[in-house]
């Protein structure tokens, strides 16, 4: 099960916070899970490997000079996604019965709503892995487009061979998505998809901006935001359907490094 929960917030007072609040958002999510399912919260705290959730930065106020400037009465939101049934069930419970208020980096916010409904908020949603995959598996699309466009809305970077790579190289983008799919989805995809992305898919158009990406405590790494087009030189129907499935999965899974703490929020567009 895949879920994307939007928690809608209002600032009761003026405030000035750090611009990057992804880790504070992650900490909030773990506190909320603790209230609903303590054993799950403990497992999320101590788990290794890819995280079965993502947490966004706080979307509220104005960012300038490394700070987030908030005025009383301003509204905004946080987004959490779940990639497994236990996390998704917890997010569903929070959508049905959200807390009255939350704290982000010690700053209180009034909760004015919570939704999984994309008709209420474009970044909300819920779907089973089977339903997400159905248009692409089995017969798939008869003539899937050779081009895929992804929008990276929060700083995105990749960690490859011990180094950070702030570029949307096809093998890193689709390799990251494939890793998460293979970890959490009930049905594995062909692992040769990674080689197809590396050898056949090309970055053909992009409109990107360099962005600082938080790293560990007070460190920063270079990331990027914006849009990128990926085009397959081979129009093989099977492989293209698999790429489009991973692109659809990006909405829930995020892309690259640090998706549990505000980085790599992405979605396919123009499909």
C-alpha positions in Angstrom: 0.0 0.0 0.0 1.2 3.5 -0.9 0.0 6.6 0.8 0.7 10.3 0.7 -0.6 12.3 3.7 -0.9 16.1 3.6 -1.2 17.8 7.0 -2.4 21.3 6.6 -1.1 23.9 9.1 -1.5 27.5 10.3 1.1 29.5 12.2 -0.3 30.9 15.4 2.6 33.3 15.9 5.4 35.0 14.0 8.6 32.8 13.9 12.0 32.4 12.4 13.2 28.9 11.8 16.0 27.2 9.8 15.2 27.0 6.1 15.8 23.3 6.0 13.4 21.5 8.2 13.4 18.1 6.7 14.9 16.4 9.7 12.5 18.2 12.0 9.7 17.0 9.8 11.1 13.4 10.0 11.2 13.7 13.8 7.6 14.9 13.9 6.5 11.9 11.8 8.2 9.5 14.2 6.5 11.1 17.1 3.1 10.9 15.4 3.7 7.2 14.6 4.7 6.6 18.3 1.3 7.9 19.3 -0.5 5.5 16.9 1.7 2.4 16.8 4.7 2.4 19.3 6.2 -0.9 18.0 6.2 0.5 14.5 7.9 3.7 15.7 10.6 1.7 17.4 11.2 -0.3 14.2 11.4 2.9 12.1 13.9 4.4 14.6 16.2 1.4 14.4 15.7 0.0 10.9 18.6 -0.2 8.4 18.5 0.3 4.7 15.9 2.4 2.7 13.3 4.0 4.9 9.7 2.9 4.3 8.5 6.5 4.4 9.4 10.0 3.2 9.0 13.4 4.9 8.9 16.8 3.2 10.3 20.1 4.3 7.8 22.5 5.8 6.0 24.3 3.0 5.0 27.6 4.7 6.4 31.1 5.0 9.2 32.7 3.1 12.8 31.4 2.8 15.6 33.9 2.7 19.2 34.0 4.0 19.1 30.5 5.2 16.1 31.1 7.4 12.3 30.5 7.2 10.4 33.6 8.0 6.8 32.9 9.2 4.1 35.4 10.0 1.1 34.6 12.3 -1.9 33.4 10.3 0.2 32.0 7.4 -0.9 28.6 6.1 1.1 25.7 4.7 1.6 22.0 4.8 3.8 19.0 5.5 3.8 15.8 3.5 4.5 12.3 4.6 4.4 9.2 2.5 4.2 5.5 3.4 5.7 2.7 1.3 4.6 -0.3 3.4 1.2 -1.4 4.7 2.1 -0.7 8.4 3.3 2.9 7.7 0.4 3.5 5.3 -2.2 2.3 7.9 -0.7 4.7 10.4 -0.9 7.6 7.9 -4.5 6.6 7.2 -5.3 6.8 10.9 -3.7 10.2 11.1 -5.8 11.4 8.2 -8.9 10.2 9.9 -8.0 11.7 13.3 -5.3 14.3 13.0 -3.8 16.0 16.1 -5.0 19.4 17.0 -1.5 20.8 16.8 2.1 19.8 16.1 5.6 21.1 16.7 8.2 21.5 14.0 11.7 22.3 15.4 10.0 23.4 18.7 7.6 25.8 16.9 3.9 25.0 17.4 1.5 25.0 14.5 -2.3 24.5 14.4 -3.5 21.6 12.4 -6.4 22.7 10.2 -6.8 19.4 8.2 -5.3 16.2 7.0 -6.0 14.4 3.8 -5.1 11.5 1.5 -7.4 12.8 -1.2 -5.7 14.2 -4.4 -8.9 16.2 -5.0 -8.2 18.1 -1.9 -4.5 18.5 -2.4 -2.4 17.6 -5.5 0.4 16.0 -3.4 -2.0 13.7 -1.5 -2.9 10.2 -2.6 -3.2 6.5 -1.8 -3.1 3.4 -4.1 -2.1 -0.2 -3.9 1.1 -1.4 -5.5 -1.1 -3.6 -7.7 -3.2 -0.7 -8.9 -0.2 1.5 -9.5 1.5 -1.2 -11.6 -1.6 -2.5 -13.4 -1.4 -0.1 -16.4 2.3 -1.0 -17.0 2.5 -4.7 -16.2 0.9 -7.6 -18.0 0.0 -6.3 -21.4 1.1 -2.8 -20.5 0.7 0.3 -22.7 0.7 -0.7 -26.4 2.9 2.3 -27.4 4.4 3.8 -24.2 6.1 7.2 -24.9 9.9 7.1 -25.2 10.1 10.3 -23.1 9.6 10.6 -19.4 9.6 14.0 -17.6 10.2 14.2 -13.9 9.9 17.2 -11.7 12.2 17.4 -8.7 10.6 19.8 -6.2 13.0 19.5 -3.3 16.8 19.4 -3.4 17.8 16.1 -4.9 21.2 14.4 -4.9 22.6 10.9 -5.2 25.2 9.0 -3.2 27.1 6.8 -5.6 30.4 4.9 -4.9 31.0 7.0 -1.8 30.4 10.4 -3.5 27.5 12.7 -3.8 26.4 13.3 -7.4 24.0 16.3 -7.9 22.9 15.4 -11.4 19.8 13.5 -12.7 21.8 10.8 -14.5 19.4 8.2 -15.8 21.1 5.3 -14.1 21.0 7.1 -10.8 17.4 8.3 -11.0 15.9 5.0 -12.2 18.4 2.9 -10.2 17.2 4.7 -7.0 13.6 4.1 -7.9 14.3 0.5 -8.7 16.1 -0.1 -5.4 13.1 1.2 -3.4 10.6 -0.8 -5.5 12.5 -4.0 -5.0 12.7 -3.3 -1.3 9.1 -2.6 -0.6 6.8 -3.7 -3.5 5.2 -7.2 -3.3 6.4 -8.1 -6.8 10.0 -7.5 -8.0 10.9 -6.0 -11.3 13.5 -7.3 -13.7 16.9 -6.2 -12.2 18.2 -5.7 -15.8 16.1 -2.5 -15.8 19.0 -0.8 -14.1 21.3 -1.7 -17.1 18.6 -0.6 -19.6 18.5 2.9 -17.9 22.3 3.2 -17.9 22.8 2.1 -21.5 19.7 3.2 -23.4 18.1 6.1 -21.5 19.5 9.6 -22.1 19.0 12.9 -20.3 17.7 14.9 -23.2 16.4 18.1 -21.7 16.5 19.8 -18.4 15.7 23.0 -16.6 17.5 22.7 -13.2 18.6 25.0 -10.4 21.4 24.3 -8.0 20.2 24.0 -4.4 21.9 23.3 -1.1 21.0 19.9 0.4 21.3 19.4 4.2 23.8 16.7 5.1 23.9 15.1 8.6 24.1 17.8 11.3 25.1 21.3 10.0 26.7 20.2 6.8 25.5 20.9 3.3 25.7 19.1 -0.1 24.9 20.4 -3.5 21.5 19.2 -4.9 19.2 20.3 -7.7 15.5 21.1 -8.3 13.6 21.5 -11.5 12.5 19.4 -14.4 14.4 16.8 -16.5 13.4 14.7 -19.6 14.6 11.2 -20.0 14.4 9.6 -23.5 15.0 5.9 -24.4 16.8 5.3 -27.6 15.3 1.8 -27.8 11.5 1.9 -27.9 11.1 -1.6 -26.5 7.5 -1.8 -25.1 8.4 -3.9 -22.1 11.3 -1.8 -20.8 9.5 1.5 -21.4 6.5 0.3 -19.4 8.8 -0.5 -16.6 10.4 2.9 -16.7 7.0 4.6 -16.7 6.0 2.5 -13.7 9.1 3.7 -11.7 8.3 7.3 -12.7 4.8 6.9 -11.3 6.2 5.4 -8.2 8.5 8.4 -7.6 5.4 10.4 -6.4 5.4 8.2 -3.3 9.0 7.0 -2.9 11.0 10.1 -3.7 14.3 9.9 -5.6 17.9 9.7 -4.4 19.5 10.5 -1.1 17.7 11.7 2.1 14.1 11.2 1.1 13.2 10.5 4.7 14.3 14.0 5.7 13.0 16.4 3.1 15.1 15.6 0.0 14.2 14.1 -3.3 10.5 14.9 -3.5 9.6 14.2 -7.1 6.8 13.3 -9.5 6.2 12.4 -13.2 4.5 15.2 -15.2 3.1 15.5 -18.6 1.9 11.9 -18.8 
